[in-house]
Amino acid sequence: MSIATSFDPVSPAFRRDPYPAYARLRDEAPVQQAASFGVWTIARYDDVTHVLKNPQIFSSSVMGGAAMMSTPVRSVISSDPPQ
């Protein structure tokens, strides 16, 4: 099973030790859509920095406040400037 189909950031195993999954994402699927949630994951520092510095191209507004949670939460991840 590929990391793109098995990546589950809310699983107990991931929460116990996320670092092997992060390493696999960086190596095998640095930019991919997480099958379990439909959100995009970006695993490499330079790519994340590029996305965060270009909100006119990459907007977080579609997340509606942390798509992985049953109750939306306002956070840096789900906000665009100037918030």
Residue pairs with C-beta under 8 A, 6 or more apart in sequence:
2 28
2 29
3 21
3 24
3 25
3 28
3 29
3 32
4 28
4 29
4 32
4 33
4 34
4 35
5 35
7 21
7 25
7 29
7 32
7 34
7 35
7 36
7 41
8 14
8 36
9 18
9 21
9 34
9 68
10 68
14 21
22 43
25 32
25 41
25 43
26 43
26 44
29 41
29 43
30 42
30 43
30 44
30 47
31 40
31 41
31 42
31 43
31 44
31 47
32 40
32 41
33 39
33 40
33 41
34 40
34 41
37 67
37 68
38 67
39 63
39 67
39 68
42 48
42 51
51 58
52 58
55 80
55 81
59 80
60 77
60 78
60 79
60 80
61 78
61 80
63 77
63 78
64 72
64 78
65 72
65 73
65 74
65 75
65 78
66 72
66 73
66 75
66 77
66 78
67 78
72 78
74 83
